[in-house]
Amino acid sequence: MTNIRKAFFFLLIMAAMPCAAHASGASMPRVGTDFVMLVGAANPVSSSYAPSKFAEVEGYRLHPRAAEAYRAMQAGLLGDQINNLRIQSAYRTYSHQTLLFNNQKAKYKAQGFDDETSAALAATAVAPPGASEHQTGLAIDVTVNGSLNRQFAETPAGQWIRENCHKYGFVVRYPENKTEITGIIYEPWHLRYVGLPHSSFMKENDMCLEEYIDYLENKKGYGFWEGETFYYKVDHMRELVLSGEADIIDVSADRSGFGSGFIVTKRYPARDPDAV
């Protein structure tokens, strides 16, 4: 499938109390960092959702891990003599997203479209309130000239981002060849932090986040190696009996709202990736 070395094996799982969200149909509770969580029109976050902590970068607020990764990525850009990449947008509140969406919708209504059509057209470019990744603090829009347009992809910074951002845990969230899946226009400037090794796996397998979540759902109960990292998909929060050596570095809901499970990322000491 890719040149990533991986070995699949069955997990030993000790069942515990199922997640209350699955038992009651209520919204899924916060379970961790949410790095891999799918957010969109079909999986919105609540109006009160926000990262538990923030860090500031270039005057914008981000989740601390996303901010740290962005700083590392900027160092990589500078090492390749690219010094003009800047953040144009990062964390947004629900109310701010509402304003942006309503403004976009008004533009279509001014062209004569009815309310429903205007809303549908607006949603392809500006996420409705609750459906924006920016509310997670994990998404950034980047620019080299203060504008957000497709020409960014052809700039040295845009080309570098496309080929290298995955090394820092970011993905180009809305690729040109995935618009029918994401429902969002091509946005080479919109980056989403999902963390390693997820970003590299998505890059090497040409997956958008929707496809990656589907892929993990088909592999639930199993895991695979990526260097020294092991990650897997489970239906409910359970006591996972694997090894006392492992450190959990991320527990993320797979989808915002009523999701179907959790994605757990663990880091082990290096060992033979062919060992099962």
C-alpha positions, 0 to 999 in steps of 0.5 A: 500500500505504501513504503511505510513498514507496518505489521498488523496484530490483534489487540488484547482488550479488557472490556470496561464500562462503555462510553456514556455517549454510546449508551445514551446517544448524548454528545461524545465527551472530551476524551483527550487532545482531539488531534485526529477528530473529524470536524465538519458539517456532519460532525459539528462541535458545540458552540462552547467547544474550545481547546483547554489551553492556548499558545500564541503564535504570530499574534494568533491563538492555537492549541499548544501542540499545534503552535509548537509544531508550527514553530518547528515547521517555520524553522524548517522553512527558514532552513530552506531559505523560505521566510515569508510564510505567515498565519492569516487565521487560527483559532476562531470562536463559534460566534466569529465563525457565525459572522463569517458564514453569514457574510458569505451567505449574504454575498450569494443572496445579493446575487439573487439566490434563495436562502437555502441555496445561498447557505449551501453555496456559502458552506463550500467556502466558509464552514457553518458555525460549529463545522469549522476546524478553526474552532478546535485551535488545530487549524491555520490558514497561511499566506505569503502575501496577505491573501488566501487564494489558489495561487499560494500553491504555486509559490515556493512556500506553498510547494514546500508546505505541500511536500513537507508539512506532514513531517511536522504533524500537519496536513493540507486539509482540503486537497484539490483531488478530494473536494467531492469527499470533503465538500470543501473547495480546494484550499492549499492554505488551510492546514490542520494539525493531526500529529505524527504519525497520522499526518505522514500516513495520510500523505503517503497514502493520499488520504484526506481526513475523512478517508483516514477515519474510515480507514481506521474504522475498518481496522478497529481492534487492530493496530500498526507500527509506524517507526516507534509509534503504535496507533489503533481504533476502538469502539469505546473507552476501555482498559487496553492491556498491551505493555507497561512500556507504552506511553499514551501520547494522544487519545482522540475522538474519531468524530465530533459529536456522536462518533463511533469510537476513539483513536489512541496513539501510543509510543513504545521503545524502538523494537523490531517492526517485523515482530508480531 
